[in-house]
Amino acid sequence: MKRSKIGEFPFYPPLFAIFPVFTALGVNIREVYIKAGLRSLLVAFGIGILFFLFFWLTTRKTSLAGLLSLWSVILFFSYGYIFTDNSGLIVWGLIWLIVCVLMTKFIKEGGRIALVLNIVALFLLITPAYQIISFIITQQRANSEAQQVLSTQTLALPDSPPDVYLIVLDSHLRSDVLLETFDLDNSAFIAELESMGFNVLDCAMSNYAYTPLSMSSMLNMDYVSTLAPELQPPKTDRTLLFELIKHNSLRRSLEEIGYSTYSIVSYQPLAWENANHYIATDADSISSSSKTVIVNSFESLVIKPTLAKPLLKLIASHLQSDSLVPLDYLYADDARQQLFIQDKLTETIPDRGPKLVFAHINLPHPPYVFNADGSLIEDPPPLPWVTPIPWDDYLNYYSNHVQYVDSAILPIVKNILNSSDSPPVIVIIGDHGADSANRLGILSAYYLPEDLAADIPEDTSLVNSFRYVFNLVFRADLPILENISYLSNQTETYEFTEYPETMPNCMP
């Protein structure tokens, strides 16, 4: 009886409840921010507490209440591994009830099992805690390294400073590649841009095959091997790349001459969270803006194997949504986000400048959710990096996304041109390509004051985009780098292989 009663109190049910959520957050911490998992952690912790309180009030036996709570938590978080819809609710409920009755009848009160399970629960949380803490330390170190790497270009402020818009359409291929691989003729879109005064480059290439590589290079106007020579095989960590995107030379140089900054991005690791105007696009922020409850991508990942999924489906089936996106749509978070970003990008236009607006729209990149006319795909395909999509289906889905985003971006661009006090700078690019005849051939369109965009060569790659903009508009004197493109894969991020032009009309 001298033994500590605190250790024998069963505080393990809420810890077991948060374990799957905490583990998912630890595994995905490089892709999502901790904020994305806070609501899930709180809900899971609350579920564990509620189970325990229910069983304690029912049985008045502390140890038994803990074990019944653990059993209930296990069933709650494992439902989706057996059933994918509501069909198993009755069977699941019967299994839960039968085992609860048997445990109540045969398990005797005792504290030692609680002590063991408390220790086990704490032990299970060590690995995800280490992953999260390790990432935070790595991110802080990378931020320090990025600050040492970044440079500020000397720019001259024009008499009528132009607003600068960088609009990234993730994985948007250029016209000749679209025609060759997808049999998609988007010449009407290109002609419309050109009629507005854009120079759409016929032979533009991305320098890298993935967003962190290409955007860190573009925004800092140099190759990754120069910016961070330590990023070589076998290293794969991308934290430094994201820090180079957040605190980049483009942004620094324009801020230095009085520009305010806007950040509206689909992919959280790209966000300039300390911009003058940071517009959060996570599900919680969209939910607050639209005054509706929205489940974010991380929460969808966590909910999928749990009893919460069929319960939410039942709730959603009885609720009406005033949004284009139904509450229970498979990729509701992603679809709403793309629509939200377009709206928020439009809302920045009337703000007086000079301003730098960085908008990243995750289209035509998967998940594939839109038809060409902007309506939702009724039964969207799985994420291709999780479950490969048949080639013919991929051609159709990607083509539809291109057609949709092309039609969606045109009115925004027209609005910018019609509403600007002085002619703006608008750069519309694909940050990399997609599986096609040329993996790195990208959309690349420039609008500069006084038709200066006509001086940008047709084969300009992203590393030189703002070298030309700074030289032509802000009277900088930056050397133009050789245009080189590299392929690598996700598992060997920095194992670069030079990738030449493959399209006949653009080959040297």
C-alpha positions in Angstrom: 0.0 0.0 0.0 3.0 2.3 0.2 3.3 2.2 -3.5 2.4 5.5 -5.3 -1.2 5.6 -6.2 -0.5 8.2 -8.9 1.3 5.6 -10.9 -1.5 3.1 -10.5 -4.2 5.6 -11.7 -5.1 4.6 -15.3 -4.2 7.8 -17.2 -3.3 5.7 -20.3 -6.7 5.8 -22.2 -6.3 9.4 -23.6 -2.6 8.7 -24.3 -3.5 5.6 -26.4 -6.2 7.7 -28.0 -3.7 10.4 -29.2 -1.0 7.8 -30.2 -2.3 7.3 -33.8 -2.7 11.1 -34.3 0.7 11.9 -32.7 2.3 9.2 -34.8 0.8 10.5 -38.0 1.9 14.0 -37.1 5.4 12.8 -36.5 5.7 10.9 -39.7 4.2 13.8 -41.8 5.8 16.7 -39.8 7.8 17.9 -42.8 4.7 18.2 -44.9 2.3 19.7 -42.4 2.6 22.2 -39.7 1.9 21.3 -36.0 -1.2 23.5 -36.1 -2.8 21.1 -38.6 -2.8 18.3 -36.0 -3.8 20.3 -32.9 -7.5 19.9 -33.3 -7.1 16.1 -34.0 -4.9 15.7 -30.9 -7.4 17.6 -28.7 -10.4 15.6 -30.1 -8.5 12.3 -29.6 -7.5 13.2 -26.1 -11.1 14.2 -25.3 -12.4 10.8 -26.7 -10.1 9.0 -24.3 -11.2 11.1 -21.4 -14.9 10.7 -22.2 -14.6 6.9 -22.5 -12.9 6.8 -19.1 -15.5 9.0 -17.4 -18.4 7.0 -18.9 -17.0 3.7 -17.7 -16.0 5.0 -14.3 -19.5 6.5 -13.7 -21.0 3.2 -14.9 -18.8 0.8 -12.9 -17.2 3.0 -10.2 -14.1 0.8 -10.6 -11.0 2.8 -11.7 -8.9 0.0 -13.1 -11.8 -1.6 -14.9 -12.9 1.8 -16.4 -9.3 2.2 -17.8 -9.4 -1.2 -19.5 -12.9 -0.7 -20.9 -11.7 2.7 -22.2 -8.7 1.2 -23.8 -10.8 -1.4 -25.5 -13.2 1.3 -26.8 -10.3 3.4 -28.1 -8.8 0.4 -30.0 -12.2 -0.3 -31.7 -12.8 3.4 -32.4 -9.4 3.9 -34.1 -9.4 0.6 -36.1 -12.9 0.5 -37.6 -11.7 1.7 -41.1 -9.2 -1.2 -41.4 -12.1 -3.6 -41.6 -15.0 -1.5 -43.0 -14.9 1.3 -45.6 -18.5 2.5 -45.1 -21.4 2.5 -42.6 -22.2 -1.2 -43.2 -20.2 -2.4 -40.2 -21.6 -0.1 -37.5 -24.0 -2.7 -36.1 -21.4 -5.5 -36.1 -18.8 -3.2 -34.6 -21.2 -2.1 -31.9 -22.1 -5.7 -31.0 -18.5 -6.7 -30.7 -17.8 -3.7 -28.5 -20.8 -4.5 -26.3 -20.1 -8.2 -25.9 -16.4 -7.7 -24.9 -17.4 -4.9 -22.5 -19.8 -7.2 -20.8 -17.2 -10.0 -20.5 -14.6 -7.7 -19.2 -16.9 -6.3 -16.6 -17.8 -9.8 -15.4 -14.4 -11.4 -15.3 -11.8 -8.7 -14.7 -11.0 -7.9 -11.1 -10.0 -4.5 -9.8 -6.2 -4.0 -9.4 -3.7 -1.3 -10.0 -0.6 -3.1 -11.3 -2.0 -3.4 -14.9 -2.7 0.3 -14.9 0.9 1.0 -14.0 2.2 -1.2 -16.8 -0.2 0.3 -19.4 0.7 3.9 -18.3 4.4 3.1 -19.0 3.6 1.5 -22.3 1.5 4.5 -23.4 4.3 6.9 -22.5 6.8 4.8 -24.3 4.7 4.7 -27.5 4.8 8.5 -27.6 8.6 8.8 -27.5 9.2 8.2 -31.2 6.7 10.8 -32.6 7.8 13.3 -30.0 11.4 12.8 -31.1 10.4 13.2 -34.8 8.6 16.5 -34.1 11.3 17.9 -31.8 14.0 16.8 -34.3 12.3 18.6 -37.1 11.9 21.8 -35.1 15.6 21.8 -34.3 16.5 21.0 -38.0 14.2 23.8 -39.2 15.8 26.3 -36.9 19.3 25.3 -38.0 18.2 25.5 -41.7 16.8 28.9 -41.1 20.1 30.1 -39.8 21.9 28.6 -42.7 19.5 30.2 -45.2 20.1 33.6 -43.7 23.8 33.2 -44.4 23.2 32.1 -48.0 20.7 34.7 -49.0 21.7 37.9 -50.9 20.0 41.2 -51.7 20.2 42.5 -55.2 20.7 46.2 -55.8 17.6 47.5 -57.5 16.5 51.0 -58.7 12.9 51.9 -57.8 11.1 53.0 -61.0 9.2 56.3 -61.0 6.0 54.3 -61.1 6.8 51.1 -59.2 4.9 48.2 -60.7 3.1 45.6 -58.6 4.8 42.2 -59.0 2.7 39.1 -59.2 4.3 35.6 -59.3 1.6 33.1 -60.0 2.7 29.5 -59.9 0.5 26.8 -61.5 2.0 23.7 -60.1 3.2 21.2 -62.8 1.7 23.2 -65.7 3.4 22.0 -69.0 4.0 24.1 -72.0 1.9 24.0 -75.2 4.0 21.8 -77.4 4.3 19.2 -74.7 0.6 19.3 -74.0 -0.2 18.7 -77.7 2.4 15.9 -78.1 1.5 13.9 -75.0 -2.1 14.8 -74.1 -3.4 15.8 -77.6 -4.5 19.0 -75.8 -4.4 22.2 -77.9 -4.3 25.2 -75.5 -3.4 27.7 -78.2 -6.5 29.7 -77.4 -5.3 30.3 -73.9 -1.8 31.3 -75.1 -3.3 33.6 -77.7 -5.4 35.3 -75.1 -2.3 35.9 -72.9 -0.4 37.2 -75.9 -3.3 39.5 -76.8 -2.9 41.1 -73.4 0.8 41.7 -73.9 2.4 38.6 -72.4 5.5 37.0 -73.9 4.7 33.3 -73.6 8.0 31.4 -74.0 7.9 28.6 -76.5 10.9 26.6 -75.1 10.9 27.4 -71.4 12.2 24.7 -69.0 12.2 24.2 -65.3 15.6 23.6 -63.8 14.4 20.8 -61.5 11.6 18.2 -61.3 10.1 19.1 -57.9 8.7 22.2 -56.3 11.2 22.6 -53.4 14.1 22.5 -55.8 12.7 24.6 -58.6 11.2 27.3 -56.3 14.2 27.7 -54.1 16.3 28.1 -57.3 13.9 30.5 -59.0 13.3 32.7 -56.0 17.0 33.0 -55.3 18.0 33.2 -58.9 20.7 30.6 -58.7 21.2 26.8 -58.8 20.8 24.7 -55.7 24.4 23.5 -56.1 25.5 27.1 -55.7 23.1 28.2 -53.0 23.7 25.1 -50.8 26.6 23.0 -52.1 26.3 20.8 -49.0 23.1 19.4 -50.4 24.6 16.4 -52.1 23.9 12.7 -52.1 23.2 10.8 -49.9 21.3 13.7 -48.2 17.6 13.9 -48.9 16.4 16.4 -46.3 14.6 19.4 -47.9 14.3 21.7 -44.9 16.9 24.1 -46.1 15.2 24.4 -49.5 12.0 25.4 -47.8 13.8 28.0 -45.7 15.4 29.4 -48.9 11.9 29.7 -50.3 10.5 31.5 -47.3 13.4 34.0 -47.0 14.5 34.5 -50.6 16.5 36.9 -52.6 13.5 38.1 -54.7 11.5 38.9 -51.7 14.4 40.5 -49.8 15.4 42.7 -52.7 11.9 44.1 -53.3 11.3 44.6 -49.6 14.5 46.6 -49.5 13.1 49.2 -51.8 9.7 49.4 -50.1 7.6 46.6 -51.4 5.0 44.9 -49.2 4.6 41.2 -49.6 1.7 38.8 -49.9 1.8 35.0 -49.5 -1.1 32.8 -50.7 0.0 29.2 -51.3 -1.4 25.7 -51.5 1.5 24.0 -49.9 2.3 25.1 -46.4 6.1 24.6 -46.4 6.2 27.3 -49.2 4.3 29.9 -47.2 5.9 33.2 -46.2 4.3 33.3 -42.8 6.0 36.5 -41.8 5.0 38.4 -45.0 3.3 41.7 -44.6 0.1 40.0 -45.7 0.1 36.3 -44.9 -3.1 34.7 -46.1 -3.4 31.2 -44.6 -5.0 28.6 -46.8 -5.3 25.7 -44.4 -8.7 24.1 -43.8 -9.1 25.8 -40.4 -8.5 29.2 -41.9 -10.9 28.5 -44.8 -13.4 27.2 -42.3 -13.2 30.4 -40.3 -13.5 32.5 -43.4 -16.6 30.6 -44.7 -18.1 30.0 -41.2 -18.3 26.3 -41.9 -16.6 23.4 -40.2 -14.0 21.8 -42.6 -11.8 18.8 -42.0 -8.3 19.5 -43.1 -6.0 17.0 -45.1 -4.2 15.8 -42.0 -7.5 15.2 -40.2 -8.8 13.3 -43.2 -5.7 11.1 -43.0 -6.2 10.5 -39.3 -10.0 10.0 -39.6 -9.8 7.5 -42.4 -9.2 4.3 -40.3 -11.5 5.4 -37.4 -15.1 5.1 -36.5 -15.3 8.9 -37.0 -15.3 8.5 -40.8 -18.7 6.7 -41.1 -20.1 8.9 -38.4 -19.1 12.0 -40.3 -20.6 10.6 -43.5 -23.9 10.1 -41.7 -23.8 13.7 -40.4 -22.7 15.1 -43.8 -25.6 13.3 -45.6 -28.0 15.3 -43.5 -26.3 18.6 -43.9 -26.5 21.1 -46.8 -23.4 22.8 -47.9 -23.5 26.2 -49.6 -20.2 25.5 -51.2 -19.4 23.9 -54.6 -17.7 21.2 -52.6 -19.8 18.8 -50.6 -18.8 18.2 -46.9 -18.0 14.6 -47.5 -16.2 14.9 -50.8 -13.0 12.8 -50.9 -10.6 15.7 -51.5 -12.9 18.4 -50.2 -10.0 20.2 -48.4 -7.9 20.4 -51.6 -10.8 21.5 -53.9 -11.9 24.2 -51.5 -8.3 25.4 -51.1 -7.8 26.0 -54.8 -11.1 28.0 -55.1 -10.1 29.9 -51.9 -6.7 30.9 -53.3 -8.2 32.2 -56.5 -10.7 34.3 -54.5 -8.0 35.7 -52.2 -5.6 36.4 -55.1 -8.4 38.5 -56.7 -8.9 40.3 -53.4 -5.3 41.5 -53.3 -5.6 43.3 -56.6 -7.2 46.6 -55.3 -4.6 46.9 -52.5 -2.3 49.8 -53.2 1.3 49.0 -53.9 4.0 48.6 -54.6 3.5 45.0 -53.6 4.9 41.5 -54.3 2.2 38.9 -54.5 3.3 35.2 -54.4 0.5 32.9 -55.3 0.9 29.1 -55.6 -2.1 27.2 -57.0 -1.9 23.4 -56.8 -3.2 22.9 -60.3 -3.0 21.0 -62.6 -1.2 19.0 -60.0 -3.1 16.1 -58.3 -5.3 15.4 -56.5 -7.5 15.4 -59.6 -10.8 17.0 -58.5 -12.0 19.3 -61.3 -13.4 18.7 -64.7 -12.5 21.0 -67.6 -15.6 23.2 -66.9 -14.7 23.6 -63.2 -17.3 21.1 -61.9 -16.1 18.4 -59.5 -15.2 15.0 -60.6 -17.8 12.8 -59.1 -15.5 9.9 -58.2 -12.0 11.4 -58.1 -9.0 9.0 -58.6 -6.5 8.1 -55.8 -3.3 10.1 -55.4 -1.0 8.7 -58.2 2.0 8.5 -55.9 -0.1 6.2 -53.6 -2.0 4.2 -56.2 -0.8 4.5 -59.8 -3.4 5.8 -62.3 -3.8 4.0 -65.7 -2.1 6.1 -68.4 -5.2 6.9 -70.4 -7.0 8.0 -67.2 -4.0 10.2 -66.3 -4.0 11.8 -69.7 -7.7 12.7 -69.2 -7.5 13.9 -65.6 -4.4 16.1 -66.2 -5.8 17.5 -69.4 -9.0 18.5 -67.6 -7.1 20.2 -64.8 -5.1 22.2 -67.4 -8.2 23.4 -69.2 -9.8 24.3 -65.9 -6.9 26.3 -64.4 -6.3 28.1 -67.8 -9.9 29.3 -67.9 -9.8 30.2 -64.2 -6.6 32.3 -64.3 -7.5 34.4 -67.4 -10.1 36.6 -65.6 -7.8 37.1 -62.7 -5.0 38.3 -65.0 -7.4 40.6 -66.8 -8.5 42.0 -63.5 -4.9 42.7 -62.5 -4.2 44.5 -65.8 -7.4 46.6 -65.7 -7.1 47.5 -62.0 -3.4 48.4 -61.7 -2.4 52.1 -61.3 0.7 51.4 -63.4 1.5 48.5 -65.7 2.4 45.5 -63.4 4.9 42.7 -63.6 3.1 39.4 -63.9 5.0 36.1 -64.1 2.9 33.0 -64.6 4.9 29.7 -64.5 4.7 26.0 -64.0 7.3 25.2 -61.3 8.0 21.9 -63.0 6.4 19.7 -65.6 4.6 16.3 -65.4 5.0 12.9 -67.0 5.1 13.6 -70.7 7.3 13.9 -73.8 9.3 16.5 -71.9 9.2 16.2 -68.1 10.5 19.7 -67.5 9.0 21.7 -70.3 6.8 24.3 -68.5 4.3 27.2 -69.1 6.3 30.4 -68.7 4.6 33.7 -69.4 5.8 37.3 -68.7 4.1 40.6 -68.7 6.4 43.6 -68.1 5.8 47.4 -68.4 6.6 49.0 -71.8 6.5 45.6 -73.5 9.9 44.8 -72.0 8.9 41.1 -71.8 9.7 40.8 -75.5 13.4 40.9 -74.6 13.2 37.6 -72.6 14.5 34.7 -74.7 12.3 31.8 -75.6 14.4 29.2 -73.8 14.7 31.0 -70.5 14.6 28.7 -67.5 13.3 29.6 -64.1 16.7 30.3 -62.6 16.9 33.3 -64.9 13.3 34.5 -64.7 13.8 37.3 -62.2 17.3 38.0 -63.3 15.6 39.3 -66.5 12.8 41.0 -64.6 15.3 42.8 -62.3 17.5 43.8 -65.2 14.7 45.0 -67.4 12.4 46.7 -64.9 14.6 47.6 -61.9 17.8 48.4 -63.8 19.9 45.7 -62.1 23.0 44.3 -63.8 22.7 40.6 -63.1 24.6 38.1 -65.3 22.3 35.6 -67.1 23.2 32.1 -66.1 23.4 29.1 -68.5 20.0 27.3 -68.7 20.5 23.8 -67.4 17.7 21.4 -66.3 18.2 18.5 -64.0 16.2 15.4 -63.1 16.2 13.6 -59.7 13.7 11.5 -57.8 12.0 11.8 -54.4 14.2 9.2 -52.8 17.4 10.6 -54.1 16.6 14.3 -54.1 20.1 15.6 -54.9 21.2 12.9 -57.3 20.9 15.2 -60.3 21.1 14.0 -63.9 21.2 16.7 -66.6 18.0 16.7 -68.7 18.2 18.1 -72.2 15.5 19.6 -74.4 13.6 16.8 -76.2 11.0 18.6 -78.3 12.0 19.0 -82.0 11.2 22.7 -82.3 13.2 23.6 -79.3 16.2 21.4 -79.6 19.4 23.3 -80.1 
